[in-house]
Amino acid sequence: MVQVMAPWIYDLSLDDTTFLMTSSFIIFTMQTGFGLLESGCVSLKNEVNIMVKNVADVVLGGLTYWIFGFGFSFGHGTYSNPFVAIGDFFLDYPIIYDPTEGPVFAAFLFQLSFATTATTIVSGAMAERCSFRAYCVFSFLNTIVYCVPAGWVWGEHGFLRKMGVVDIAGSGPVHLVGGTSAAVAAAMLGPRLGRYDLPRSLEPLSPGSPTNALMGLFMLWWGWLAFNSGSTFGTSGHKWKFSARAAVVTMLASFGGGVVGLSYSFLRRNRRFHVIDLINAVLGSLVSVTAGCYLYRPWEGLTIGAVGGTVACLMMPLWDRMRIDDPVGASSVHGCCGLWGLIAVGLFASDPQLLDTTRGESGLFHGGGWYLLGVQVLSAICYVTWSSLLTFILLWLIDKGIGLRMKPEEELLGADFVEHNILRPGAGLDRAFAALCDDFPLLCRSDAASLVGHNSGHELYLERMVAGRKEGVPPSRRSGDGEEESVALKIEDENGLPPA
């Protein structure tokens, strides 16, 4: 049986447990948002691949969180220490009546939704040039990057928690850790082929599907309300009041970021409204308000969100100046805005009094002195140091073992074709096939791929029907193995693809 080490996590009433589970289900839909956003920001020939990577994040990252992630964050054992908890691995519970069974599983589910979100942040920064096999290995191991610092601030053993660090919903362990890992991964992989040879190389590349990217924003926006409001861990006592405040402040922050995104794009891009600027400004504002969502007044949330949106918009071209190619801006949105979110607590947080969130401390602007700001900055240093070093080590080992980056010819053909055998009309592969088929004939075998949007069986049947009609063959006899290969090749030729 799981022993209760972190009472604040497991101290849940029936209503609290229901609220926490509902929040977990909503947070899980953020994976849809990440998938739509990231697939919308990459080229069409990599759209499916980035969605599959998001599936891998949930499956592999979720599995390792059950195996050891939850135990390293909240486990109970003899060897637990201020750096890492030890115990409760392979979380299980006897199938007997026990009043703590529901709260334990509800808390695990909620923390699992956070863990998979933290892992997904990195996938966008590695898009369009990372080997899928290498990414699966990284996704399987990346839980360790998140779960240890999560325990520092939320586990009863954690040294940052004991020092009074405040992070309600994860600006630090989720977003700053994920954003730092994204920056390290993008730097180690190097830029996409030809990325900084373009005349306007400091501008983001055209998104493959702006509509998908905007739909992803709305899905994340929706999920963020549960992310922040659910972090009160229930509605009993006075918690419901702060849950409602968290929702309102979160929305006000996103309004501030959205206004900044629209204004920035209008002024910088000749009175045009760039989709990526707007998306990342809104997301940056949401990241920024996450750490202290119910500790702020609405106008403070609006201000924090506006600053976060500004940080996201200004940092994206700065990363490109350093030739760190981050296709979706994860380093700016999650890393830089996560850092600002931690600092904002030290400046704007008020002591909620009815809850012990800040342990009586207030931010600098509310007369609380420098202590809370100091420990918040210290926590940021710890997160960045841990995530950058561990991410570098993991990716270096993966690179030495199976190779981290796709080969140039594979990158040019796109991961959808190379990794998943999917061809998409209009994805711009004709020139790549023409240039590469002589040197890489096996790689360019288009007959092994599925052409998206076409039913090859129907195409074959229609071709036989037409051929049989010309030859006067009855419909019942219009088939044969000998025709199948030639018809398939003819279909490929009609779609502008070379025959095998």
RAGIQUI-V6275 format. One record per backbone hydrogen bond with DSSP energy under -0.5 kcal/mol. NH is the residue of the N-H (numbers start at 0). CO is the residue of the C=O. E is the energy in kcal/mol with one decimal. If there is no record, write none. Layout:
BEGIN
nh->(NH/NH)
co->(CO/CO)
e->(E/E)
END
This chain:
BEGIN
nh->(4/6/8/9/10/11/16/17/18/19/20/21/22/23/24/25/26/27/28/28/29/30/31/32/33/34/35/36/37/38/39/40/41/45/46/49/50/51/52/53/54/55/56/57/58/59/60/60/61/61/62/63/64/65/66/67/68/69/71/72/73/74/79/80/84/89/89/90/95/100/103/104/105/106/107/108/109/110/111/112/113/114/115/116/117/118/119/120/121/122/122/123/124/124/125/125/126/128/129/130/134/135/136/137/138/139/140/141/143/144/145/146/147/148/149/150/151/152/153/154/157/157/158/160/161/162/163/163/164/166/167/168/173/174/175/176/177/178/179/180/181/182/183/184/185/186/187/188/189/194/196/197/200/202/207/208/212/213/214/215/216/217/218/219/220/221/222/223/224/224/225/226/227/228/229/230/231/232/238/239/240/241/242/243/244/245/246/247/248/249/250/251/252/253/254/255/256/257/258/259/260/261/262/263/264/265/266/267/268/270/271/271/273/277/278/279/280/281/282/283/284/285/286/287/288/289/289/292/294/299/300/301/302/303/304/305/306/307/308/309/310/311/312/313/314/315/316/317/318/319/320/321/322/323/324/325/326/328/332/333/334/335/336/337/338/339/340/341/342/343/344/345/346/346/347/348/349/351/353/360/362/363/364/365/366/367/373/374/375/376/377/378/379/380/381/382/383/384/385/386/387/388/389/390/391/392/393/394/395/396/397/398/399/400/401/402/405/410/411/412/413/415/417/418/419/419/420/421/422/426/432/433/434/435/436/439/443/444/445/447/448/449/450/451/451/453/455/458/459/460/461/462/463/464/465/466/467/468/469/470/471/472/476/477/478/482/483/484/485/486/487/488/489/490/491/492/493/494/494/495/496)
co->(2/4/5/5/6/9/12/13/14/15/16/17/18/19/20/21/22/23/24/25/26/27/28/28/29/30/31/32/33/34/35/36/37/42/43/45/46/47/48/49/50/51/52/53/54/55/55/56/56/57/58/59/60/61/62/63/63/64/67/68/69/70/76/83/71/65/66/65/93/97/99/100/101/102/103/104/105/106/107/108/109/110/111/112/113/114/115/116/118/118/119/119/120/121/121/122/123/125/125/403/130/131/132/133/134/135/136/137/140/141/141/142/143/144/145/146/147/148/149/150/150/154/81/151/157/158/159/160/159/164/290/289/169/169/170/171/173/174/175/176/177/178/179/180/181/182/183/184/185/191/193/194/197/199/41/39/208/209/210/211/212/213/214/215/216/217/218/219/220/221/221/222/223/224/225/227/228/229/235/234/237/237/238/239/240/241/242/243/244/245/246/247/248/249/250/251/252/253/254/255/256/257/258/259/260/261/262/263/264/265/264/268/271/273/274/275/276/277/278/279/280/281/282/283/284/285/286/289/291/296/296/297/298/299/300/301/302/303/304/305/306/307/308/309/310/311/312/313/314/315/316/317/319/318/322/323/324/325/328/329/329/330/331/333/334/335/336/337/338/339/340/341/342/343/343/344/294/349/351/357/348/345/346/362/363/362/369/370/371/372/373/374/375/376/377/378/379/380/381/382/383/384/385/386/387/388/389/390/391/392/393/394/395/396/397/397/128/406/407/408/409/44/413/414/414/415/416/415/449/423/428/429/430/431/432/435/439/441/443/444/445/420/448/422/449/450/453/454/455/456/457/458/459/460/461/462/463/464/465/466/467/467/473/474/476/479/479/480/481/482/483/484/485/486/487/488/489/490/491/492/491)
e->(-0.7/-0.7/-1.7/-1.4/-1.8/-2.1/-2.6/-2.3/-2.5/-2.6/-2.5/-2.3/-2.3/-2.1/-2.3/-2.0/-2.8/-2.0/-0.8/-0.9/-1.9/-1.7/-0.8/-1.3/-2.9/-2.3/-2.6/-2.7/-2.8/-2.4/-1.9/-1.1/-1.0/-2.0/-1.0/-1.8/-1.2/-2.4/-2.1/-1.3/-1.5/-2.5/-2.1/-1.6/-2.7/-2.6/-0.8/-1.1/-0.5/-1.5/-1.7/-2.1/-1.7/-1.8/-2.2/-3.0/-2.1/-2.7/-2.3/-1.4/-3.2/-1.6/-1.4/-2.2/-2.1/-0.8/-1.5/-1.2/-2.2/-1.6/-2.1/-2.1/-2.6/-2.5/-2.3/-2.5/-2.2/-2.4/-2.5/-1.9/-1.3/-2.2/-2.3/-1.3/-2.2/-1.7/-1.9/-1.3/-1.0/-0.5/-0.8/-0.7/-0.6/-0.5/-0.9/-0.7/-1.1/-1.1/-0.9/-2.3/-2.3/-2.3/-1.8/-2.3/-3.1/-2.1/-1.7/-2.3/-1.7/-1.0/-1.1/-3.1/-1.1/-0.5/-1.8/-1.6/-1.3/-1.2/-2.2/-1.3/-0.6/-1.1/-1.7/-2.3/-1.8/-1.2/-0.6/-1.0/-2.4/-0.5/-3.5/-1.1/-1.1/-2.1/-2.1/-2.3/-1.4/-3.2/-2.4/-2.3/-2.1/-2.1/-2.4/-2.6/-2.5/-2.2/-2.4/-2.3/-1.7/-2.5/-1.4/-0.6/-0.9/-1.6/-1.0/-2.3/-2.1/-2.3/-2.4/-2.4/-1.7/-1.9/-2.1/-2.4/-2.6/-2.4/-2.3/-2.3/-1.0/-0.7/-0.8/-2.1/-2.6/-2.5/-1.9/-0.7/-1.3/-2.0/-2.2/-0.7/-0.8/-1.1/-2.1/-2.0/-2.1/-2.5/-1.8/-2.0/-2.9/-2.2/-2.1/-2.6/-2.4/-1.9/-1.9/-2.0/-2.3/-2.5/-2.3/-1.8/-2.5/-2.4/-2.5/-3.2/-2.1/-2.2/-2.3/-2.4/-2.2/-2.4/-0.6/-0.6/-0.7/-1.8/-2.6/-2.5/-1.9/-2.0/-2.5/-2.5/-1.8/-1.8/-2.5/-1.9/-1.5/-0.7/-0.8/-0.8/-2.4/-0.5/-2.3/-2.3/-2.0/-2.9/-2.6/-2.1/-2.3/-2.3/-2.6/-2.0/-2.5/-2.4/-2.2/-2.4/-2.2/-1.3/-0.7/-0.8/-2.2/-1.5/-1.9/-1.3/-1.6/-2.6/-0.8/-0.9/-0.6/-1.0/-2.7/-2.2/-1.2/-1.8/-1.4/-0.8/-1.8/-1.9/-2.2/-1.7/-1.9/-2.7/-1.1/-1.1/-0.8/-0.7/-3.3/-1.6/-1.4/-0.6/-3.8/-1.6/-3.5/-3.1/-2.4/-1.5/-1.4/-2.3/-2.4/-2.4/-1.9/-2.1/-2.2/-2.3/-1.8/-2.0/-2.2/-2.6/-2.5/-2.3/-2.5/-2.6/-2.2/-2.0/-2.6/-2.1/-2.0/-2.2/-2.7/-2.6/-2.4/-2.4/-2.3/-2.7/-2.2/-1.9/-2.6/-1.4/-2.6/-2.6/-2.2/-1.5/-1.6/-2.2/-2.3/-2.5/-0.9/-0.9/-1.1/-1.9/-3.0/-1.7/-2.8/-2.4/-2.2/-1.9/-2.3/-2.8/-1.7/-1.1/-1.4/-1.1/-1.5/-2.9/-0.5/-3.6/-0.7/-1.7/-0.9/-2.2/-2.4/-2.4/-2.7/-2.1/-2.2/-2.2/-2.6/-2.5/-3.0/-2.1/-1.8/-1.6/-1.1/-2.3/-1.9/-1.4/-1.8/-0.9/-0.9/-0.7/-0.6/-2.5/-2.3/-2.3/-2.1/-2.3/-2.0/-2.4/-2.1/-1.0/-0.7/-1.7/-2.2)
END
